[in-house]
Amino acid sequence: MPQQSEARVAALDDAGLAWARRVLWVVCIGVYLTVYIGGIQAGGAELITVGRAAAFTLAAAILGKMVLSLLSNASVPAEPGPMATQDGRLGSLGDLVTSANVPQHQDEALTAAAGER
């Protein structure tokens, strides 16, 4: 097995996994109700319909648990963000005059417009 030189972090945090579990519950309930109601409306026997609905729900739950397991083990390379102590530039210096993120330009424009009146 190759060695990993990069640090890795989980691709999905605990809140994301909790939402995935909730979605799995909703899917299982939806599968059960769909199969059960469809079987009853089709005129099938109730016991056979309940068994079929339970089997499809169990299959959906098993597949969902496998997906949850994959999601909980998924990881991505950790990319450290720029630090204040790093050497070099931390942002784009290009075209600062027309940058909308620099509030000084608006203040200067207002001052110049007020001076022209």
N, C-alpha and C positions, 0 to 999 in steps of 0.2 A: 504494500500500500504506500503511495507516495506521501512524503511528508508535506505538511502544509506550513508554509513560512508566513502566511498572512494570518492576522487575527480575524476571527469571524464572530459575527453577532447574529442573534436570532432574527429571522426574517419577519416574524409575527410576534408581537408582544402579548402579554397575558390578556389584555382587553380584546385584542383581535381574536385570540383563541376562544375567549368566552363568547364572542359574537358568532364564531364559527359553530360552536356547540349549540347555540340557540337556533341557528339556521338548520342544523341537522335535526333538532327536535321538531321544528316546523315542517321540514320535509317528510319526516317519518309520520307525523300526524296527517299530513296531506295525502301521503300514499295510502295510509290505512283507510281514511275516509273515502278517498276516490275509489279504491277497489271495493270496499264494503257497500257503498251506496250504489255503485255501478252494478255490482252483483245482485243486489236486492231488486233494483229496477229492471234488470234483465230477467227476473223471475227465477233465479237460482235458489237452491235450498239455503236456509240461513246458516246452518252449521258448516256447510262447505264454503259458503261465502266468507264466514268469519275465519276459517282456516286459511283460505286463500289470501285474505287481507293480512292476516298475521304473518304468513310466509313472505309476502312481498315486503311488508314492513321490516321484518327481520333482515331480509336481503339488503334493503336500503340502509338499515342501521349498520350492518357489517361493512358495507362499502363506505359509508360515511365515517366510521371509526378508522378505517384505513386512511382515508383522506385526512382526517384530523391528526393521525399519527405522522403522516408525511409533513403536514403543516407545522406541527410542533417541533419536528427535527430539522426543518429547513433553516438554512443560514446563508448569510451574504457576507462578502468581505467587508471588514470594518475599515472605513476610510476616515482617518482623523481629519478634522476640520482645521482651518488655518488658526494658528496660535498667535498671540500678540508678540511673543518673543521670537518668532521665526524671522529669518532674514528674507528680504525680498518684498515685492509688492503684494498686497492683499486684495486688490480690487482693480478695476479698470480705470485707467487715467485718461482714456481716450474720450474726447468730445465732452468735457465737463461743462462747457459753456451752454450747450443745448440740453444738458441732462435735467430731467424733471425731478430728480431726487435731491437736487441741491437747492434749498430754500433761499440761499443768498441771492440768487439771480432775480427772483421775484421781488425781493426787498429793494435791490438796486434799481430795477425797472420802475417800481413805484416811486422811488425817490427821484429818479430822473424825470418821470412824467409829472410829478408835482412841481419840480423846479422849472419846467418849461411853461407852466401856466402863468 
